[in-house]
């Protein structure tokens, strides 16, 4: 009986500590999960407010990502403090481990720094069509470590920010106008003046083609099986692909109607018979 009473007495001594520990653990978990939910909602709300204030979508997404990361770090420290972890010592430990973590996460830190540079230097904006790191697509958003592109066939390309900034960036949407660079070939027995006149008529009839700068139509090359023309009209950036397709189609139909031949690649082979 004395042993059982001793066990009950020890249990009674441990019960307050166990109850407090469990209470603090539950409170810490509640703080963590509720705080994480609130941080997500606040960052989303701030992003929407920035977009309503006409802030670029990429900048708004980047700012909301930073806000969420900072709030998440603060919530994690609050939860640890509630559980009973000495946050001062914990911060000191984190600082001491920061160098090792930084060395291990050089790629991630490089992506973060590149993301900051993208926001500051603004080589492109949300909605721009770009060619970067060997990928082409429309910029959807820029986050802490990655840039998101959408391709014309609705694929999503997620690229590290460092890969974007380490190479050349071609922005097809930065300027309001673009030049079409077409090469049109006609056969050697076709009338060069007539072909040039037909292309001028087609260009002048299309209202989407700009009058200034003027369109260049000129013979560029006497190739192996064709006489090649440069056709270089200027159009609004948004009309680029539509005008390109329409011009090629109209030129083909009109050349056929007016007897201007477009040659196939060909090779003339001459056979000489040698008598023995």
KAGIQUI-V687884 format. One record per helix or strand of 2 or more residues. SS is the DSSP state (a for helix, b for strand). FROM is the first residue (numbers start at 1). LEN is the number of residues. Records with the same first field share a line. If there is no record, write none. Layout:
SS: FROM-LEN / FROM-LEN
//
This chain:
a: 2-51 / 57-27 / 87-18 / 106-16 / 161-6 / 192-14 / 237-21
b: 129-4 / 135-8 / 146-5 / 156-5 / 169-3 / 177-3 / 182-5 / 216-7 / 227-6 / 234-3
//
